[in-house]
Amino acid sequence: MRRAIYPGSFDPVTNGHLDIIERGSKLFDEIVVAILVNPEKRALFSIEERRAMIEEAAAGVRTDGCVVRVDSFQGLLVRYAVEQQADAIVRGIRAVSDYEYELQMALMNRRLEPRVETVFLTAAAAYSYVSSRLVKEIYQLGGPIDGLVPAPVEARMRAKFDAG
Ligand code: ADP
């Protein structure tokens, strides 16, 4: 039984995140998509909204037998990973710019907790330029985001921005 934690902000979940979940499902029996609760970072969507969007979107991902669960956590990622009895932390790498930060985090996490391995999965080329931040910016400026996020996310973005 191999369990991985896929941590992130997921504000909101994008097709790039879903692609990483699908790739990860080929390597692990269970993936816990873990939303980081970070009071310092202003988010567009609440933790509950983000959780609902991930659950809805992940239901449409082909994960052949791998269980995908959504959770949230606070504090040290490696501590959470040990609590969850996870073998690995999964992170997605889009470009060299991601790698520098991710390498630093992976090495620090290894120092803090050598039992938990970090696994980097490379993004699909089609989504390698997609980020939650950019999706929000484009939407706010009136640009199209179809194909970048799952349909339920687009609907929630519309509802959120239309509500002001
Ligand atoms: P964080 O704030 O931790 O970077 P994100 O929600 O932005 O949270 O990203 C979570 C993880 O998913 C990170 O490892 C990030 O590199 C990866 N990721 C984000 N967007 C994509 C994408 N389009 N393709 C592949 N991986 C991605």
Backbone and ligand atoms as CSV (ligand in chain L), in Angstrom:
chain,resi,resn,atom,element,x,y,z
A,1,MET,N,N,0.854,-1.209,0.000
A,1,MET,CA,C,0.000,0.000,0.000
A,1,MET,C,C,0.884,1.251,0.000
A,2,ARG,N,N,0.861,1.978,-1.090
A,2,ARG,CA,C,1.702,3.189,-1.198
A,2,ARG,C,C,0.815,4.418,-1.182
A,3,ARG,N,N,1.103,5.306,-0.225
A,3,ARG,CA,C,0.271,6.505,-0.106
A,3,ARG,C,C,1.128,7.748,-0.347
A,4,ALA,N,N,0.598,8.666,-1.128
A,4,ALA,CA,C,1.310,9.928,-1.373
A,4,ALA,C,C,0.444,11.112,-0.980
A,5,ILE,N,N,1.120,12.155,-0.545
A,5,ILE,CA,C,0.445,13.426,-0.273
A,5,ILE,C,C,0.748,14.351,-1.451
A,6,TYR,N,N,-0.276,14.961,-1.993
A,6,TYR,CA,C,-0.073,15.980,-3.027
A,6,TYR,C,C,-0.538,17.317,-2.434
A,7,PRO,N,N,0.429,18.074,-1.889
A,7,PRO,CA,C,0.059,19.304,-1.185
A,7,PRO,C,C,0.064,20.514,-2.109
A,8,GLY,N,N,-0.722,21.514,-1.745
A,8,GLY,CA,C,-0.713,22.750,-2.528
A,8,GLY,C,C,-1.787,23.701,-2.053
A,9,SER,N,N,-1.879,24.820,-2.741
A,9,SER,CA,C,-2.903,25.818,-2.405
A,9,SER,C,C,-4.208,25.507,-3.143
A,10,PHE,N,N,-4.095,25.042,-4.357
A,10,PHE,CA,C,-5.262,24.678,-5.178
A,10,PHE,C,C,-6.329,25.778,-5.161
A,11,ASP,N,N,-5.918,26.990,-5.445
A,11,ASP,CA,C,-6.831,28.154,-5.345
A,11,ASP,C,C,-7.028,28.821,-6.703
A,12,PRO,N,N,-7.737,28.203,-7.638
A,12,PRO,CA,C,-8.448,26.927,-7.553
A,12,PRO,C,C,-7.650,25.818,-8.246
A,13,VAL,N,N,-8.208,24.592,-8.173
A,13,VAL,CA,C,-7.596,23.449,-8.869
A,13,VAL,C,C,-7.662,23.699,-10.381
A,14,THR,N,N,-6.596,23.359,-11.090
A,14,THR,CA,C,-6.548,23.545,-12.554
A,14,THR,C,C,-6.407,22.187,-13.239
A,15,ASN,N,N,-6.502,22.202,-14.552
A,15,ASN,CA,C,-6.299,20.954,-15.301
A,15,ASN,C,C,-4.868,20.446,-15.130
A,16,GLY,N,N,-3.946,21.345,-14.857
A,16,GLY,CA,C,-2.560,20.939,-14.598
A,16,GLY,C,C,-2.471,20.101,-13.327
A,17,HIS,N,N,-3.173,20.532,-12.275
A,17,HIS,CA,C,-3.203,19.741,-11.036
A,17,HIS,C,C,-3.826,18.363,-11.291
A,18,LEU,N,N,-4.909,18.356,-12.052
A,18,LEU,CA,C,-5.596,17.082,-12.323
A,18,LEU,C,C,-4.692,16.131,-13.099
A,19,ASP,N,N,-3.900,16.704,-13.993
A,19,ASP,CA,C,-2.958,15.891,-14.762
A,19,ASP,C,C,-1.931,15.234,-13.827
A,20,ILE,N,N,-1.477,15.981,-12.832
A,20,ILE,CA,C,-0.516,15.413,-11.870
A,20,ILE,C,C,-1.183,14.308,-11.044
A,21,ILE,N,N,-2.452,14.513,-10.688
A,21,ILE,CA,C,-3.178,13.479,-9.930
A,21,ILE,C,C,-3.278,12.208,-10.777
A,22,GLU,N,N,-3.588,12.379,-12.045
A,22,GLU,CA,C,-3.713,11.208,-12.934
A,22,GLU,C,C,-2.363,10.483,-13.066
A,23,ARG,N,N,-1.298,11.259,-13.260
A,23,ARG,CA,C,0.034,10.634,-13.367
A,23,ARG,C,C,0.407,9.929,-12.063
A,24,GLY,N,N,0.131,10.605,-10.944
A,24,GLY,CA,C,0.470,10.034,-9.635
A,24,GLY,C,C,-0.297,8.749,-9.363
A,25,SER,N,N,-1.500,8.678,-9.901
A,25,SER,CA,C,-2.344,7.503,-9.628
A,25,SER,C,C,-1.745,6.237,-10.230
A,26,LYS,N,N,-0.829,6.409,-11.177
A,26,LYS,CA,C,-0.180,5.229,-11.760
A,26,LYS,C,C,0.923,4.705,-10.846
A,27,LEU,N,N,1.354,5.536,-9.903
A,27,LEU,CA,C,2.470,5.159,-9.027
A,27,LEU,C,C,2.041,4.800,-7.612
A,28,PHE,N,N,0.884,5.325,-7.199
A,28,PHE,CA,C,0.469,5.139,-5.804
A,28,PHE,C,C,-0.915,4.506,-5.710
A,29,ASP,N,N,-1.169,3.873,-4.536
A,29,ASP,CA,C,-2.488,3.285,-4.298
A,29,ASP,C,C,-3.467,4.326,-3.774
A,30,GLU,N,N,-2.913,5.331,-3.094
A,30,GLU,CA,C,-3.776,6.386,-2.575
A,30,GLU,C,C,-3.058,7.731,-2.685
A,31,ILE,N,N,-3.787,8.736,-3.118
A,31,ILE,CA,C,-3.236,10.086,-3.156
A,31,ILE,C,C,-4.126,10.974,-2.297
A,32,VAL,N,N,-3.495,11.636,-1.338
A,32,VAL,CA,C,-4.232,12.584,-0.514
A,32,VAL,C,C,-3.909,13.982,-1.039
A,33,VAL,N,N,-4.891,14.593,-1.658
A,33,VAL,CA,C,-4.707,15.968,-2.134
A,33,VAL,C,C,-4.910,16.846,-0.904
A,34,ALA,N,N,-3.838,17.497,-0.465
A,34,ALA,CA,C,-3.865,18.186,0.824
A,34,ALA,C,C,-3.769,19.698,0.630
A,35,ILE,N,N,-4.831,20.379,1.000
A,35,ILE,CA,C,-4.885,21.838,0.836
A,35,ILE,C,C,-4.200,22.479,2.036
A,36,LEU,N,N,-3.205,23.284,1.747
A,36,LEU,CA,C,-2.476,23.963,2.821
A,36,LEU,C,C,-3.312,25.137,3.344
A,37,VAL,N,N,-3.585,25.108,4.634
A,37,VAL,CA,C,-4.291,26.218,5.276
A,37,VAL,C,C,-3.235,27.233,5.680
A,38,ASN,N,N,-3.204,28.344,4.966
A,38,ASN,CA,C,-2.172,29.351,5.198
A,38,ASN,C,C,-2.819,30.717,5.411
A,39,PRO,N,N,-3.005,31.096,6.677
A,39,PRO,CA,C,-3.710,32.340,6.972
A,39,PRO,C,C,-2.973,33.574,6.431
A,40,GLU,N,N,-1.683,33.448,6.140
A,40,GLU,CA,C,-0.890,34.592,5.658
A,40,GLU,C,C,-1.165,34.901,4.181
A,41,LYS,N,N,-1.656,33.881,3.459
A,41,LYS,CA,C,-1.840,34.043,2.021
A,41,LYS,C,C,-3.314,34.322,1.743
A,42,ARG,N,N,-3.620,35.437,1.085
A,42,ARG,CA,C,-5.026,35.741,0.785
A,42,ARG,C,C,-5.485,34.861,-0.364
A,43,ALA,N,N,-6.523,34.091,-0.127
A,43,ALA,CA,C,-7.008,33.179,-1.159
A,43,ALA,C,C,-8.326,33.685,-1.726
A,44,LEU,N,N,-8.617,33.282,-2.952
A,44,LEU,CA,C,-9.900,33.634,-3.566
A,44,LEU,C,C,-10.992,32.725,-3.012
A,45,PHE,N,N,-10.686,31.431,-2.920
A,45,PHE,CA,C,-11.681,30.451,-2.482
A,45,PHE,C,C,-11.360,29.966,-1.068
A,46,SER,N,N,-12.432,29.698,-0.302
A,46,SER,CA,C,-12.243,29.150,1.047
A,46,SER,C,C,-11.750,27.704,0.925
A,47,ILE,N,N,-11.262,27.166,2.041
A,47,ILE,CA,C,-10.788,25.773,2.049
A,47,ILE,C,C,-11.938,24.849,1.626
A,48,GLU,N,N,-13.136,25.108,2.150
A,48,GLU,CA,C,-14.276,24.238,1.823
A,48,GLU,C,C,-14.623,24.309,0.337
A,49,GLU,N,N,-14.578,25.518,-0.231
A,49,GLU,CA,C,-14.848,25.656,-1.671
A,49,GLU,C,C,-13.787,24.913,-2.478
A,50,ARG,N,N,-12.542,25.057,-2.066
A,50,ARG,CA,C,-11.449,24.395,-2.797
A,50,ARG,C,C,-11.581,22.880,-2.704
A,51,ARG,N,N,-11.948,22.415,-1.513
A,51,ARG,CA,C,-12.124,20.984,-1.315
A,51,ARG,C,C,-13.245,20.460,-2.232
A,52,ALA,N,N,-14.363,21.175,-2.273
A,52,ALA,CA,C,-15.501,20.731,-3.090
A,52,ALA,C,C,-15.122,20.695,-4.567
A,53,MET,N,N,-14.373,21.691,-5.014
A,53,MET,CA,C,-13.974,21.742,-6.430
A,53,MET,C,C,-13.025,20.595,-6.772
A,54,ILE,N,N,-12.082,20.292,-5.864
A,54,ILE,CA,C,-11.138,19.202,-6.138
A,54,ILE,C,C,-11.898,17.871,-6.175
A,55,GLU,N,N,-12.799,17.684,-5.203
A,55,GLU,CA,C,-13.549,16.410,-5.157
A,55,GLU,C,C,-14.361,16.220,-6.428
A,56,GLU,N,N,-15.014,17.291,-6.855
A,56,GLU,CA,C,-15.852,17.205,-8.049
A,56,GLU,C,C,-14.987,16.922,-9.287
A,57,ALA,N,N,-13.885,17.640,-9.388
A,57,ALA,CA,C,-13.037,17.498,-10.579
A,57,ALA,C,C,-12.307,16.157,-10.585
A,58,ALA,N,N,-11.839,15.728,-9.419
A,58,ALA,CA,C,-11.060,14.479,-9.358
A,58,ALA,C,C,-11.937,13.271,-9.674
A,59,ALA,N,N,-13.238,13.401,-9.441
A,59,ALA,CA,C,-14.156,12.303,-9.748
A,59,ALA,C,C,-14.131,11.984,-11.245
A,60,GLY,N,N,-13.744,12.966,-12.060
A,60,GLY,CA,C,-13.699,12.753,-13.504
A,60,GLY,C,C,-12.337,12.301,-14.019
A,61,VAL,N,N,-11.379,12.109,-13.113
A,61,VAL,CA,C,-10.027,11.712,-13.533
A,61,VAL,C,C,-9.917,10.185,-13.524
A,62,ARG,N,N,-9.261,9.637,-14.571
A,62,ARG,CA,C,-9.075,8.186,-14.641
A,62,ARG,C,C,-7.942,7.799,-13.693
A,63,THR,N,N,-8.278,7.129,-12.617
A,63,THR,CA,C,-7.233,6.822,-11.626
A,63,THR,C,C,-7.090,5.322,-11.378
A,64,ASP,N,N,-7.635,4.499,-12.253
A,64,ASP,CA,C,-7.580,3.026,-12.160
A,64,ASP,C,C,-7.221,2.481,-10.790
A,65,GLY,N,N,-8.186,2.467,-9.918
A,65,GLY,CA,C,-7.963,1.779,-8.640
A,65,GLY,C,C,-7.281,2.619,-7.580
A,66,CYS,N,N,-6.617,3.677,-7.972
A,66,CYS,CA,C,-5.970,4.533,-6.962
A,66,CYS,C,C,-7.063,5.396,-6.319
A,67,VAL,N,N,-7.052,5.423,-4.983
A,67,VAL,CA,C,-8.049,6.223,-4.263
A,67,VAL,C,C,-7.541,7.660,-4.152
A,68,VAL,N,N,-8.378,8.619,-4.493
A,68,VAL,CA,C,-8.001,10.029,-4.341
A,68,VAL,C,C,-8.881,10.625,-3.244
A,69,ARG,N,N,-8.216,11.179,-2.236
A,69,ARG,CA,C,-8.906,11.728,-1.077
A,69,ARG,C,C,-8.491,13.189,-0.950
A,70,VAL,N,N,-9.385,14.027,-0.477
A,70,VAL,CA,C,-9.041,15.445,-0.310
A,70,VAL,C,C,-9.066,15.785,1.177
A,71,ASP,N,N,-8.039,16.511,1.611
A,71,ASP,CA,C,-7.939,16.870,3.024
A,71,ASP,C,C,-7.309,18.261,3.098
A,72,SER,N,N,-7.223,18.810,4.274
A,72,SER,CA,C,-6.489,20.065,4.440
A,72,SER,C,C,-5.577,19.917,5.648
A,73,PHE,N,N,-4.525,20.738,5.679
A,73,PHE,CA,C,-3.591,20.633,6.802
A,73,PHE,C,C,-2.983,21.987,7.101
A,74,GLN,N,N,-2.461,22.085,8.323
A,74,GLN,CA,C,-1.773,23.289,8.768
A,74,GLN,C,C,-0.406,22.886,9.289
A,75,GLY,N,N,0.530,23.789,9.254
A,75,GLY,CA,C,1.827,23.497,9.861
A,75,GLY,C,C,2.756,22.729,8.942
A,76,LEU,N,N,3.679,21.995,9.557
A,76,LEU,CA,C,4.740,21.335,8.796
A,76,LEU,C,C,4.206,20.209,7.928
A,77,LEU,N,N,4.523,20.293,6.639
A,77,LEU,CA,C,4.062,19.265,5.694
A,77,LEU,C,C,4.557,17.871,6.081
A,78,VAL,N,N,5.839,17.754,6.443
A,78,VAL,CA,C,6.372,16.409,6.748
A,78,VAL,C,C,5.701,15.809,7.984
A,79,ARG,N,N,5.341,16.677,8.921
A,79,ARG,CA,C,4.648,16.164,10.118
A,79,ARG,C,C,3.290,15.590,9.704
A,80,TYR,N,N,2.613,16.337,8.849
A,80,TYR,CA,C,1.312,15.883,8.341
A,80,TYR,C,C,1.480,14.576,7.562
A,81,ALA,N,N,2.525,14.491,6.760
A,81,ALA,CA,C,2.760,13.295,5.948
A,81,ALA,C,C,2.963,12.061,6.837
A,82,VAL,N,N,3.717,12.238,7.924
A,82,VAL,CA,C,3.945,11.120,8.849
A,82,VAL,C,C,2.633,10.721,9.532
A,83,GLU,N,N,1.869,11.735,9.961
A,83,GLU,CA,C,0.553,11.457,10.575
A,83,GLU,C,C,-0.335,10.634,9.648
A,84,GLN,N,N,-0.245,10.959,8.371
A,84,GLN,CA,C,-1.067,10.273,7.366
A,84,GLN,C,C,-0.454,8.940,6.919
A,85,GLN,N,N,0.707,8.630,7.489
A,85,GLN,CA,C,1.450,7.406,7.128
A,85,GLN,C,C,1.729,7.363,5.629
A,86,ALA,N,N,2.168,8.506,5.105
A,86,ALA,CA,C,2.448,8.590,3.670
A,86,ALA,C,C,3.896,8.205,3.400
A,87,ASP,N,N,4.125,7.636,2.231
A,87,ASP,CA,C,5.482,7.264,1.822
A,87,ASP,C,C,6.152,8.403,1.070
A,88,ALA,N,N,5.326,9.234,0.443
A,88,ALA,CA,C,5.908,10.238,-0.454
A,88,ALA,C,C,5.075,11.508,-0.517
A,89,ILE,N,N,5.769,12.558,-0.934
A,89,ILE,CA,C,5.130,13.837,-1.239
A,89,ILE,C,C,5.270,14.019,-2.745
A,90,VAL,N,N,4.178,14.311,-3.401
A,90,VAL,CA,C,4.228,14.519,-4.854
A,90,VAL,C,C,4.153,16.010,-5.143
A,91,ARG,N,N,5.034,16.463,-6.038
A,91,ARG,CA,C,4.955,17.864,-6.486
A,91,ARG,C,C,5.079,17.878,-8.004
A,92,GLY,N,N,4.452,18.854,-8.620
A,92,GLY,CA,C,4.509,18.974,-10.074
A,92,GLY,C,C,5.571,19.986,-10.468
A,93,ILE,N,N,6.299,19.675,-11.530
A,93,ILE,CA,C,7.345,20.590,-12.017
A,93,ILE,C,C,6.964,21.048,-13.423
A,94,ARG,N,N,6.788,22.364,-13.584
A,94,ARG,CA,C,6.424,22.902,-14.902
A,94,ARG,C,C,7.648,23.399,-15.659
A,95,ALA,N,N,8.556,24.006,-14.941
A,95,ALA,CA,C,9.713,24.631,-15.599
A,95,ALA,C,C,10.876,24.673,-14.626
A,96,VAL,N,N,12.025,25.105,-15.123
A,96,VAL,CA,C,13.222,25.194,-14.274
A,96,VAL,C,C,12.943,26.091,-13.070
A,97,SER,N,N,12.124,27.115,-13.280
A,97,SER,CA,C,11.798,28.047,-12.196
A,97,SER,C,C,11.100,27.314,-11.045
A,98,ASP,N,N,10.243,26.333,-11.339
A,98,ASP,CA,C,9.626,25.532,-10.271
A,98,ASP,C,C,10.696,24.710,-9.569
A,99,TYR,N,N,11.619,24.171,-10.359
A,99,TYR,CA,C,12.583,23.211,-9.828
A,99,TYR,C,C,13.440,23.811,-8.716
A,100,GLU,N,N,13.874,25.040,-8.874
A,100,GLU,CA,C,14.769,25.635,-7.885
A,100,GLU,C,C,14.117,25.680,-6.509
A,101,TYR,N,N,12.873,26.132,-6.484
A,101,TYR,CA,C,12.139,26.230,-5.223
A,101,TYR,C,C,11.820,24.840,-4.688
A,102,GLU,N,N,11.374,23.971,-5.580
A,102,GLU,CA,C,10.960,22.626,-5.167
A,102,GLU,C,C,12.142,21.814,-4.638
A,103,LEU,N,N,13.306,21.992,-5.253
A,103,LEU,CA,C,14.505,21.283,-4.792
A,103,LEU,C,C,14.844,21.704,-3.365
A,104,GLN,N,N,14.793,23.010,-3.122
A,104,GLN,CA,C,15.087,23.525,-1.790
A,104,GLN,C,C,14.117,22.937,-0.760
A,105,MET,N,N,12.829,22.938,-1.107
A,105,MET,CA,C,11.825,22.403,-0.186
A,105,MET,C,C,12.030,20.901,0.043
A,106,ALA,N,N,12.327,20.176,-1.045
A,106,ALA,CA,C,12.492,18.724,-0.938
A,106,ALA,C,C,13.686,18.384,-0.040
A,107,LEU,N,N,14.768,19.144,-0.194
A,107,LEU,CA,C,15.957,18.860,0.617
A,107,LEU,C,C,15.714,19.209,2.080
A,108,MET,N,N,15.007,20.307,2.297
A,108,MET,CA,C,14.684,20.683,3.682
A,108,MET,C,C,13.751,19.655,4.302
A,109,ASN,N,N,12.769,19.209,3.526
A,109,ASN,CA,C,11.835,18.200,4.047
A,109,ASN,C,C,12.546,16.879,4.343
A,110,ARG,N,N,13.542,16.555,3.537
A,110,ARG,CA,C,14.300,15.321,3.777
A,110,ARG,C,C,15.094,15.432,5.072
A,111,ARG,N,N,15.638,16.618,5.306
A,111,ARG,CA,C,16.377,16.838,6.552
A,111,ARG,C,C,15.439,16.714,7.754
A,112,LEU,N,N,14.240,17.272,7.606
A,112,LEU,CA,C,13.276,17.231,8.709
A,112,LEU,C,C,12.720,15.826,8.928
A,113,GLU,N,N,12.560,15.092,7.823
A,113,GLU,CA,C,11.913,13.782,7.908
A,113,GLU,C,C,12.418,12.851,6.802
A,114,PRO,N,N,13.527,12.136,7.070
A,114,PRO,CA,C,14.148,11.322,6.015
A,114,PRO,C,C,13.276,10.173,5.523
A,115,ARG,N,N,12.223,9.841,6.286
A,115,ARG,CA,C,11.397,8.693,5.879
A,115,ARG,C,C,10.454,9.030,4.725
A,116,VAL,N,N,10.226,10.310,4.494
A,116,VAL,CA,C,9.271,10.690,3.453
A,116,VAL,C,C,10.025,11.170,2.214
A,117,GLU,N,N,9.805,10.498,1.117
A,117,GLU,CA,C,10.498,10.809,-0.142
A,117,GLU,C,C,9.680,11.845,-0.926
A,118,THR,N,N,10.358,12.759,-1.619
A,118,THR,CA,C,9.632,13.685,-2.512
A,118,THR,C,C,9.747,13.182,-3.941
A,119,VAL,N,N,8.622,13.121,-4.614
A,119,VAL,CA,C,8.591,12.657,-6.004
A,119,VAL,C,C,8.127,13.812,-6.883
A,120,PHE,N,N,8.955,14.163,-7.875
A,120,PHE,CA,C,8.577,15.221,-8.812
A,120,PHE,C,C,7.983,14.599,-10.067
A,121,LEU,N,N,6.837,15.075,-10.455
A,121,LEU,CA,C,6.236,14.624,-11.707
A,121,LEU,C,C,6.223,15.800,-12.667
A,122,THR,N,N,6.604,15.533,-13.905
A,122,THR,CA,C,6.656,16.647,-14.860
A,122,THR,C,C,5.279,16.915,-15.442
A,123,ALA,N,N,4.977,18.186,-15.571
A,123,ALA,CA,C,3.679,18.617,-16.099
A,123,ALA,C,C,3.522,18.197,-17.551
A,124,ALA,N,N,2.268,18.011,-17.953
A,124,ALA,CA,C,1.980,17.826,-19.376
A,124,ALA,C,C,2.373,19.117,-20.089
A,125,ALA,N,N,2.974,19.001,-21.256
A,125,ALA,CA,C,3.405,20.203,-21.986
A,125,ALA,C,C,2.238,21.176,-22.157
A,126,ALA,N,N,1.059,20.621,-22.391
A,126,ALA,CA,C,-0.121,21.463,-22.650
A,126,ALA,C,C,-0.510,22.310,-21.450
A,127,TYR,N,N,-0.092,21.901,-20.252
A,127,TYR,CA,C,-0.467,22.651,-19.047
A,127,TYR,C,C,0.742,23.271,-18.357
A,128,SER,N,N,1.889,23.209,-19.003
A,128,SER,CA,C,3.105,23.611,-18.301
A,128,SER,C,C,3.157,25.124,-18.048
A,129,TYR,N,N,2.276,25.869,-18.667
A,129,TYR,CA,C,2.240,27.324,-18.422
A,129,TYR,C,C,1.022,27.711,-17.593
A,130,VAL,N,N,0.274,26.722,-17.105
A,130,VAL,CA,C,-0.969,26.998,-16.369
A,130,VAL,C,C,-0.673,27.081,-14.873
A,131,SER,N,N,-1.122,28.148,-14.254
A,131,SER,CA,C,-1.042,28.258,-12.794
A,131,SER,C,C,-2.358,28.838,-12.291
A,132,SER,N,N,-2.692,28.535,-11.033
A,132,SER,CA,C,-3.922,29.074,-10.438
A,132,SER,C,C,-3.892,30.602,-10.491
A,133,ARG,N,N,-2.743,31.176,-10.208
A,133,ARG,CA,C,-2.623,32.641,-10.185
A,133,ARG,C,C,-2.950,33.243,-11.548
A,134,LEU,N,N,-2.378,32.653,-12.581
A,134,LEU,CA,C,-2.590,33.185,-13.932
A,134,LEU,C,C,-4.042,33.013,-14.374
A,135,VAL,N,N,-4.622,31.880,-14.029
A,135,VAL,CA,C,-6.026,31.620,-14.380
A,135,VAL,C,C,-6.922,32.707,-13.757
A,136,LYS,N,N,-6.660,33.040,-12.500
A,136,LYS,CA,C,-7.474,34.062,-11.816
A,136,LYS,C,C,-7.280,35.423,-12.469
A,137,GLU,N,N,-6.038,35.737,-12.801
A,137,GLU,CA,C,-5.746,37.039,-13.421
A,137,GLU,C,C,-6.451,37.167,-14.766
A,138,ILE,N,N,-6.350,36.123,-15.577
A,138,ILE,CA,C,-6.943,36.161,-16.908
A,138,ILE,C,C,-8.457,36.288,-16.812
A,139,TYR,N,N,-9.036,35.525,-15.896
A,139,TYR,CA,C,-10.492,35.567,-15.749
A,139,TYR,C,C,-10.935,36.964,-15.333
A,140,GLN,N,N,-10.227,37.551,-14.388
A,140,GLN,CA,C,-10.581,38.891,-13.897
A,140,GLN,C,C,-10.496,39.940,-14.988
A,141,LEU,N,N,-9.598,39.691,-15.937
A,141,LEU,CA,C,-9.430,40.650,-17.037
A,141,LEU,C,C,-10.353,40.318,-18.210
A,142,GLY,N,N,-11.233,39.342,-18.019
A,142,GLY,CA,C,-12.238,39.035,-19.036
A,142,GLY,C,C,-11.787,38.042,-20.094
A,143,GLY,N,N,-10.638,37.400,-19.873
A,143,GLY,CA,C,-10.134,36.440,-20.856
A,143,GLY,C,C,-10.744,35.056,-20.666
A,144,PRO,N,N,-10.670,34.200,-21.703
A,144,PRO,CA,C,-11.238,32.857,-21.601
A,144,PRO,C,C,-10.324,31.901,-20.832
A,145,ILE,N,N,-10.933,31.071,-19.994
A,145,ILE,CA,C,-10.131,30.101,-19.233
A,145,ILE,C,C,-10.593,28.676,-19.503
A,146,ASP,N,N,-11.446,28.496,-20.520
A,146,ASP,CA,C,-11.909,27.135,-20.811
A,146,ASP,C,C,-10.718,26.304,-21.294
A,147,GLY,N,N,-10.692,25.080,-20.863
A,147,GLY,CA,C,-9.561,24.199,-21.197
A,147,GLY,C,C,-8.430,24.286,-20.181
A,148,LEU,N,N,-8.442,25.323,-19.346
A,148,LEU,CA,C,-7.379,25.466,-18.341
A,148,LEU,C,C,-7.821,24.931,-16.981
A,149,VAL,N,N,-9.123,25.058,-16.727
A,149,VAL,CA,C,-9.678,24.552,-15.456
A,149,VAL,C,C,-10.876,23.669,-15.781
A,150,PRO,N,N,-11.222,22.747,-14.850
A,150,PRO,CA,C,-12.417,21.931,-15.091
A,150,PRO,C,C,-13.677,22.815,-15.094
A,151,ALA,N,N,-14.727,22.363,-15.783
A,151,ALA,CA,C,-15.946,23.170,-15.940
A,151,ALA,C,C,-16.549,23.648,-14.608
A,152,PRO,N,N,-16.612,22.796,-13.568
A,152,PRO,CA,C,-17.194,23.274,-12.312
A,152,PRO,C,C,-16.402,24.430,-11.691
A,153,VAL,N,N,-15.114,24.449,-11.953
A,153,VAL,CA,C,-14.276,25.542,-11.418
A,153,VAL,C,C,-14.611,26.836,-12.150
A,154,GLU,N,N,-14.783,26.725,-13.459
A,154,GLU,CA,C,-15.124,27.915,-14.237
A,154,GLU,C,C,-16.457,28.500,-13.741
A,155,ALA,N,N,-17.406,27.607,-13.469
A,155,ALA,CA,C,-18.720,28.053,-12.996
A,155,ALA,C,C,-18.589,28.769,-11.655
A,156,ARG,N,N,-17.761,28.230,-10.782
A,156,ARG,CA,C,-17.589,28.860,-9.468
A,156,ARG,C,C,-16.840,30.187,-9.571
A,157,MET,N,N,-15.926,30.271,-10.515
A,157,MET,CA,C,-15.208,31.540,-10.725
A,157,MET,C,C,-16.214,32.599,-11.165
A,158,ARG,N,N,-17.096,32.207,-12.086
A,158,ARG,CA,C,-18.096,33.136,-12.595
A,158,ARG,C,C,-18.968,33.619,-11.438
A,159,ALA,N,N,-19.452,32.668,-10.636
A,159,ALA,CA,C,-20.333,33.007,-9.516
A,159,ALA,C,C,-19.611,33.945,-8.541
A,160,LYS,N,N,-18.362,33.667,-8.275
A,160,LYS,CA,C,-17.608,34.463,-7.308
A,160,LYS,C,C,-17.384,35.885,-7.799
A,161,PHE,N,N,-16.947,36.007,-9.051
A,161,PHE,CA,C,-16.636,37.342,-9.569
A,161,PHE,C,C,-17.923,38.117,-9.875
A,162,ASP,N,N,-18.977,37.424,-10.314
A,162,ASP,CA,C,-20.233,38.116,-10.593
A,162,ASP,C,C,-20.848,38.661,-9.322
A,163,ALA,N,N,-20.587,37.925,-8.219
A,163,ALA,CA,C,-21.122,38.381,-6.935
A,163,ALA,C,C,-20.314,39.576,-6.414
A,164,GLY,N,N,-19.230,39.893,-7.097
A,164,GLY,CA,C,-18.401,41.029,-6.719
A,164,GLY,C,C,-17.406,40.610,-5.679
L,1,ADP,P1,P,1.730,25.842,-4.065
L,1,ADP,O1,O,1.247,27.132,-3.466
L,1,ADP,O2,O,2.149,24.821,-3.068
L,1,ADP,O3,O,2.711,25.968,-5.198
L,1,ADP,P2,P,-0.178,25.151,-6.106
L,1,ADP,O4,O,-1.633,24.832,-5.925
L,1,ADP,O5,O,0.159,26.350,-6.899
L,1,ADP,O6,O,0.376,25.213,-4.642
L,1,ADP,O7,O,0.574,23.909,-6.742
L,1,ADP,C1,C,0.583,22.654,-6.110
L,1,ADP,C2,C,1.551,21.743,-6.835
L,1,ADP,O8,O,1.066,21.502,-8.162
L,1,ADP,C3,C,2.952,22.294,-7.021
L,1,ADP,O9,O,3.859,21.222,-6.956
L,1,ADP,C4,C,2.936,22.886,-8.399
L,1,ADP,O10,O,4.222,22.902,-8.978
L,1,ADP,C5,C,2.034,21.890,-9.112
L,1,ADP,N1,N,1.370,22.492,-10.263
L,1,ADP,C6,C,0.673,23.639,-10.315
L,1,ADP,N2,N,0.210,23.869,-11.556
L,1,ADP,C7,C,0.618,22.829,-12.314
L,1,ADP,C8,C,0.502,22.483,-13.709
L,1,ADP,N3,N,-0.126,23.289,-14.564
L,1,ADP,N4,N,1.049,21.327,-14.129
L,1,ADP,C9,C,1.713,20.535,-13.259
L,1,ADP,N5,N,1.892,20.810,-11.950
L,1,ADP,C10,C,1.361,21.936,-11.478
